[in-house]
């Protein structure tokens, strides 16, 4: 089973790969992030995001 962090990162990657046009995908990411924000391993996410080329989207999500 994938971790919450991995699900968020995967959804950011899908959003990026889909040319960032899916409002539903972005809303899903926001919802998962907000629901789980207090227990996320942000250090892991920040470290992994560049590998998926989504570091800018992660920063947007966090801010």
SULSUL-V8105 format. One record per residue. N is the residue number from 1. RES is the residue in three letters. SS is DSSP state (helix for helix, strand for strand, loop for the rest). OMEGA is omega as a letter, one per 20 degrees, with the letter a starting at -180 (NA if undefined). D_CENTER is the distance of its C-alpha to the mean C-alpha in Angstrom with 1 decimal. Layout:
# SULSUL-V8105
N,RES,SS,OMEGA,D_CENTER  N,RES,SS,OMEGA,D_CENTER
This chain:
# SULSUL-V8105
1,UNK,loop,a,16.8  2,UNK,loop,r,13.1  3,UNK,loop,r,11.8  4,UNK,helix,r,9.4  5,UNK,helix,a,7.3  6,UNK,helix,r,7.8  7,UNK,helix,r,7.2  8,UNK,helix,a,3.6  9,UNK,helix,r,3.8  10,UNK,helix,r,6.6  11,UNK,helix,r,5.8  12,UNK,helix,r,4.4  13,UNK,helix,r,7.5  14,UNK,helix,r,9.5  15,UNK,helix,r,9.0  16,UNK,helix,a,10.3  17,UNK,helix,r,12.9  18,UNK,loop,r,14.0  19,UNK,loop,r,14.9  20,UNK,loop,a,12.5  21,UNK,loop,a,15.2  22,UNK,loop,r,13.8  23,UNK,helix,r,13.8  24,UNK,helix,r,13.3  25,UNK,helix,r,10.0  26,UNK,helix,r,8.8  27,UNK,helix,r,10.8  28,UNK,helix,r,9.5  29,UNK,helix,r,5.9  30,UNK,helix,a,8.1  31,UNK,helix,r,10.5  32,UNK,helix,a,8.8  33,UNK,helix,a,7.6  34,UNK,helix,a,11.2  35,UNK,helix,a,12.9  36,UNK,helix,a,11.8  37,UNK,helix,a,11.5  38,UNK,helix,a,14.8  39,UNK,helix,r,14.3  40,UNK,loop,r,11.0  41,UNK,loop,a,11.9  42,UNK,helix,r,10.4  43,UNK,helix,r,12.9  44,UNK,helix,a,11.6  45,UNK,helix,r,8.0  46,UNK,helix,r,9.9  47,UNK,helix,a,12.4  48,UNK,helix,a,10.4  49,UNK,helix,r,8.2  50,UNK,helix,r,11.7  51,UNK,helix,a,12.7  52,UNK,helix,a,10.3  53,UNK,loop,r,11.1  54,UNK,loop,a,7.8  55,UNK,helix,r,8.9  56,UNK,helix,r,10.1  57,UNK,helix,r,7.1  58,UNK,helix,r,5.6  59,UNK,helix,r,9.2  60,UNK,helix,a,9.5  61,UNK,helix,a,7.1  62,UNK,helix,a,9.1  63,UNK,loop,NA,12.3
